[in-house]
């Protein structure tokens, strides 16, 4: 999980917000809350 970096090129068509996109991702992927939190907390090394 430490190698997974969340990113999206999804548009905001229809007024969807990032929080809504994240909720959809959580619903679709068979990951635990802890795994999803690990992904959410990952930051690309060049952004640190």
C-alpha positions as MATLAB code, in Angstrom:
seq = 'XXXXXXXXXXXXXXXXXXXXXXXXXXXXXXXXXXXXXXXXXXXXXXXX';
ca = [
       0.000    0.000    0.000;
       2.932    2.377    0.492;
       3.420    2.427   -3.290;
      -0.139    3.401   -4.172;
      -0.712    7.074   -4.846;
      -4.258    8.270   -5.411;
      -4.756   10.440   -8.410;
      -7.564   11.255  -10.742;
      -8.102   12.902  -14.041;
     -11.846   12.843  -13.496;
     -13.687   15.942  -14.525;
     -16.045   17.786  -12.267;
     -18.814   17.610  -14.847;
     -22.204   17.739  -13.245;
     -20.841   19.484  -10.174;
     -19.224   16.417   -8.579;
     -16.701   17.367   -5.926;
     -13.495   15.630   -4.886;
     -15.168   14.322   -1.720;
     -17.893   12.733   -3.815;
     -15.311   11.127   -6.098;
     -13.442    9.760   -3.067;
     -16.680    8.331   -1.647;
     -17.362    6.620   -4.966;
     -13.856    5.170   -4.978;
     -14.326    3.836   -1.454;
     -17.575    2.201   -2.487;
     -16.130    0.536   -5.598;
     -12.848   -0.827   -4.247;
     -12.740   -3.856   -1.943;
     -10.290   -2.252    0.495;
     -10.462   -1.853    4.242;
     -10.781    1.566    5.840;
      -7.158    1.272    6.992;
      -5.951    0.527    3.447;
      -7.901    3.451    2.042;
      -6.484    5.725    4.736;
      -2.952    4.606    3.812;
      -3.658    5.586    0.206;
      -5.186    8.909    1.229;
      -2.156    9.715    3.395;
       0.411    8.919    0.692;
       2.124   11.946   -0.799;
       4.358   11.896   -3.848;
       7.998   12.248   -2.704;
       8.507   15.335   -4.868;
       5.664   17.104   -3.029;
       7.126   16.670    0.424;
];
